[in-house]
Amino acid sequence: MTAIEETVLKLDPEEARRVRQERLERIGRWVLPLAIMILAIWLWDRVCVWNEIPKYILPRPGVVLQTLYDDAGLLFSSLLVTLRITFLSLLLAVIGGVGLAVLFAQSKWVEMSFFPFAIVLQVTPIVAIFPLINIYVDNQTVKLLLCAWIVAFFPILSNTTLGLNSVDRNLRDLFKLNGATRWQQLRYLRLPAAMPYFLGGLKIAGGLSLIGAVVAEFVAGAQGQSSGLASRIIEAGYRLNAPRLFAALILISLTGILIFLVLSLVSHLILRRWHESALKQER
């Protein structure tokens, strides 16, 4: 009898049922998505075989993996270009979003004056803005960075502003009664309270910065000026090289998942000792 089983036997029936349910949920969180993915890949392969679909229309999964291996040098070098734009734009979004959110928190008049313009940037499609950027900006890297930054900027600004403005009023009054300056309130009260909100926005912005970089490369790649993964997708589409197209798409998807997982881990490590959302995960 294992130690876990002995522990379960010592618990009352309701508690034992809850422990078993938690164990099943932990296992299912990984097993179910993996099983569905394997089933989907198998169906993909069988559809190609049963319908004798040529590989330039829908390649089999094995062909895609072989292409990913054969073209690894080309695809991964393009991935590095896309990642450079992604992380630089995310860094700029963090600096700009947090800085502006702090300014908004210090003055409602500033927030009322400038927040609508941030909303305009968020709701305007980046493909509609890029022609203007293309006219006014000469440097290709700056064009791509600006496009990706516009996409990633708003979640950080919005979430951080919400966090800074969501401080408990009683704690704020307590700081004022003890003579705390605005800077002290910001440093010791508002910024720690806004950290979970900022980290939530960061996880969203991480994926959006990748999307923004790829979309910007698509628009620039249509002019033959980009060497990122998006340009490889366009090139493969023109040449009916579907295996390389699928391989590039898989790389983009895996990169987005990895970015999200890394940012989720960073969020958990920062919050695990004091915030309720992380403490619940550790119980």
Contacts in CASP RR format, 6 or more apart in sequence:
PFRMAT RR
TARGET T0000
AUTHOR 0000-0000-0000
METHOD contacts of the structure
MODEL  1
MTAIEETVLKLDPEEARRVRQERLERIGRWVLPLAIMILAIWLWDRVCVW
NEIPKYILPRPGVVLQTLYDDAGLLFSSLLVTLRITFLSLLLAVIGGVGL
AVLFAQSKWVEMSFFPFAIVLQVTPIVAIFPLINIYVDNQTVKLLLCAWI
VAFFPILSNTTLGLNSVDRNLRDLFKLNGATRWQQLRYLRLPAAMPYFLG
GLKIAGGLSLIGAVVAEFVAGAQGQSSGLASRIIEAGYRLNAPRLFAALI
LISLTGILIFLVLSLVSHLILRRWHESALKQER
7 19 0 8 1.000
8 16 0 8 1.000
8 19 0 8 1.000
8 20 0 8 1.000
9 16 0 8 1.000
11 19 0 8 1.000
41 61 0 8 1.000
44 58 0 8 1.000
44 60 0 8 1.000
44 61 0 8 1.000
45 60 0 8 1.000
45 61 0 8 1.000
45 62 0 8 1.000
47 53 0 8 1.000
47 58 0 8 1.000
48 58 0 8 1.000
48 59 0 8 1.000
48 60 0 8 1.000
49 60 0 8 1.000
55 63 0 8 1.000
55 242 0 8 1.000
55 243 0 8 1.000
56 240 0 8 1.000
56 241 0 8 1.000
56 242 0 8 1.000
57 242 0 8 1.000
58 242 0 8 1.000
59 67 0 8 1.000
59 242 0 8 1.000
59 243 0 8 1.000
59 246 0 8 1.000
63 243 0 8 1.000
64 243 0 8 1.000
64 246 0 8 1.000
64 247 0 8 1.000
64 250 0 8 1.000
65 247 0 8 1.000
66 243 0 8 1.000
67 243 0 8 1.000
67 244 0 8 1.000
67 246 0 8 1.000
67 247 0 8 1.000
68 75 0 8 1.000
68 247 0 8 1.000
68 250 0 8 1.000
68 251 0 8 1.000
71 244 0 8 1.000
71 247 0 8 1.000
74 232 0 8 1.000
75 229 0 8 1.000
75 232 0 8 1.000
75 244 0 8 1.000
75 247 0 8 1.000
75 248 0 8 1.000
75 251 0 8 1.000
76 251 0 8 1.000
77 227 0 8 1.000
78 227 0 8 1.000
78 228 0 8 1.000
78 229 0 8 1.000
78 231 0 8 1.000
78 232 0 8 1.000
78 248 0 8 1.000
79 228 0 8 1.000
79 229 0 8 1.000
79 251 0 8 1.000
79 255 0 8 1.000
81 226 0 8 1.000
81 227 0 8 1.000
81 228 0 8 1.000
81 229 0 8 1.000
82 210 0 8 1.000
82 213 0 8 1.000
82 214 0 8 1.000
82 217 0 8 1.000
82 228 0 8 1.000
82 229 0 8 1.000
82 230 0 8 1.000
82 252 0 8 1.000
82 255 0 8 1.000
83 255 0 8 1.000
85 141 0 8 1.000
85 144 0 8 1.000
85 145 0 8 1.000
85 148 0 8 1.000
85 213 0 8 1.000
85 216 0 8 1.000
85 217 0 8 1.000
86 148 0 8 1.000
86 206 0 8 1.000
86 209 0 8 1.000
86 210 0 8 1.000
86 213 0 8 1.000
86 259 0 8 1.000
87 209 0 8 1.000
88 145 0 8 1.000
88 148 0 8 1.000
89 145 0 8 1.000
89 148 0 8 1.000
89 149 0 8 1.000
89 151 0 8 1.000
89 152 0 8 1.000
89 209 0 8 1.000
89 212 0 8 1.000
89 213 0 8 1.000
90 148 0 8 1.000
90 152 0 8 1.000
90 205 0 8 1.000
90 206 0 8 1.000
90 209 0 8 1.000
92 145 0 8 1.000
92 149 0 8 1.000
92 153 0 8 1.000
93 149 0 8 1.000
93 152 0 8 1.000
93 153 0 8 1.000
93 156 0 8 1.000
93 205 0 8 1.000
93 209 0 8 1.000
94 156 0 8 1.000
94 202 0 8 1.000
94 205 0 8 1.000
96 153 0 8 1.000
96 156 0 8 1.000
96 157 0 8 1.000
97 153 0 8 1.000
97 156 0 8 1.000
97 157 0 8 1.000
97 160 0 8 1.000
98 156 0 8 1.000
98 160 0 8 1.000
98 198 0 8 1.000
100 114 0 8 1.000
100 118 0 8 1.000
100 157 0 8 1.000
101 156 0 8 1.000
101 157 0 8 1.000
101 160 0 8 1.000
101 161 0 8 1.000
101 164 0 8 1.000
101 194 0 8 1.000
102 160 0 8 1.000
102 164 0 8 1.000
102 186 0 8 1.000
103 110 0 8 1.000
104 110 0 8 1.000
104 111 0 8 1.000
104 114 0 8 1.000
104 115 0 8 1.000
104 161 0 8 1.000
104 164 0 8 1.000
105 111 0 8 1.000
105 161 0 8 1.000
105 164 0 8 1.000
105 165 0 8 1.000
105 186 0 8 1.000
105 190 0 8 1.000
106 182 0 8 1.000
106 186 0 8 1.000
111 161 0 8 1.000
115 161 0 8 1.000
118 153 0 8 1.000
118 154 0 8 1.000
118 157 0 8 1.000
118 158 0 8 1.000
119 154 0 8 1.000
121 150 0 8 1.000
121 153 0 8 1.000
121 154 0 8 1.000
122 153 0 8 1.000
122 154 0 8 1.000
126 147 0 8 1.000
126 150 0 8 1.000
126 151 0 8 1.000
126 212 0 8 1.000
126 215 0 8 1.000
126 216 0 8 1.000
127 215 0 8 1.000
127 219 0 8 1.000
129 147 0 8 1.000
129 150 0 8 1.000
130 143 0 8 1.000
130 147 0 8 1.000
130 216 0 8 1.000
130 219 0 8 1.000
130 220 0 8 1.000
133 143 0 8 1.000
133 146 0 8 1.000
133 147 0 8 1.000
134 143 0 8 1.000
134 219 0 8 1.000
134 220 0 8 1.000
137 143 0 8 1.000
137 146 0 8 1.000
140 220 0 8 1.000
140 225 0 8 1.000
140 226 0 8 1.000
143 216 0 8 1.000
143 220 0 8 1.000
144 213 0 8 1.000
144 216 0 8 1.000
144 217 0 8 1.000
144 220 0 8 1.000
144 226 0 8 1.000
147 212 0 8 1.000
147 213 0 8 1.000
147 215 0 8 1.000
147 216 0 8 1.000
147 219 0 8 1.000
148 209 0 8 1.000
148 212 0 8 1.000
148 213 0 8 1.000
148 216 0 8 1.000
149 209 0 8 1.000
151 208 0 8 1.000
151 209 0 8 1.000
151 211 0 8 1.000
151 212 0 8 1.000
151 215 0 8 1.000
152 205 0 8 1.000
152 206 0 8 1.000
152 207 0 8 1.000
152 208 0 8 1.000
152 209 0 8 1.000
152 212 0 8 1.000
153 205 0 8 1.000
155 200 0 8 1.000
155 201 0 8 1.000
155 204 0 8 1.000
155 205 0 8 1.000
155 208 0 8 1.000
156 198 0 8 1.000
156 201 0 8 1.000
156 202 0 8 1.000
156 205 0 8 1.000
158 201 0 8 1.000
159 197 0 8 1.000
159 198 0 8 1.000
159 200 0 8 1.000
159 201 0 8 1.000
159 204 0 8 1.000
160 194 0 8 1.000
160 197 0 8 1.000
160 198 0 8 1.000
160 201 0 8 1.000
162 194 0 8 1.000
162 197 0 8 1.000
163 190 0 8 1.000
163 193 0 8 1.000
163 194 0 8 1.000
163 196 0 8 1.000
163 197 0 8 1.000
163 198 0 8 1.000
164 186 0 8 1.000
164 190 0 8 1.000
164 191 0 8 1.000
164 193 0 8 1.000
164 194 0 8 1.000
166 193 0 8 1.000
166 194 0 8 1.000
166 197 0 8 1.000
167 189 0 8 1.000
167 190 0 8 1.000
167 193 0 8 1.000
167 194 0 8 1.000
168 193 0 8 1.000
171 189 0 8 1.000
172 185 0 8 1.000
172 189 0 8 1.000
175 184 0 8 1.000
175 185 0 8 1.000
175 188 0 8 1.000
175 189 0 8 1.000
176 185 0 8 1.000
180 188 0 8 1.000
180 189 0 8 1.000
195 270 0 8 1.000
195 271 0 8 1.000
195 275 0 8 1.000
196 267 0 8 1.000
196 271 0 8 1.000
196 275 0 8 1.000
196 277 0 8 1.000
199 263 0 8 1.000
199 266 0 8 1.000
199 267 0 8 1.000
199 270 0 8 1.000
199 271 0 8 1.000
200 267 0 8 1.000
202 263 0 8 1.000
202 266 0 8 1.000
202 267 0 8 1.000
203 260 0 8 1.000
203 263 0 8 1.000
203 264 0 8 1.000
203 267 0 8 1.000
206 256 0 8 1.000
206 259 0 8 1.000
206 260 0 8 1.000
206 263 0 8 1.000
207 256 0 8 1.000
207 259 0 8 1.000
207 260 0 8 1.000
210 252 0 8 1.000
210 255 0 8 1.000
210 256 0 8 1.000
210 259 0 8 1.000
214 229 0 8 1.000
214 230 0 8 1.000
214 252 0 8 1.000
215 230 0 8 1.000
216 230 0 8 1.000
217 226 0 8 1.000
217 228 0 8 1.000
217 229 0 8 1.000
217 230 0 8 1.000
217 231 0 8 1.000
218 230 0 8 1.000
218 233 0 8 1.000
218 234 0 8 1.000
220 226 0 8 1.000
220 231 0 8 1.000
221 230 0 8 1.000
221 231 0 8 1.000
221 234 0 8 1.000
222 234 0 8 1.000
224 231 0 8 1.000
229 248 0 8 1.000
229 251 0 8 1.000
229 252 0 8 1.000
232 244 0 8 1.000
232 248 0 8 1.000
233 245 0 8 1.000
233 248 0 8 1.000
233 249 0 8 1.000
235 241 0 8 1.000
236 242 0 8 1.000
236 244 0 8 1.000
236 245 0 8 1.000
236 248 0 8 1.000
237 245 0 8 1.000
267 278 0 8 1.000
268 278 0 8 1.000
268 281 0 8 1.000
271 277 0 8 1.000
271 278 0 8 1.000
272 278 0 8 1.000
272 279 0 8 1.000
272 281 0 8 1.000
272 282 0 8 1.000
END
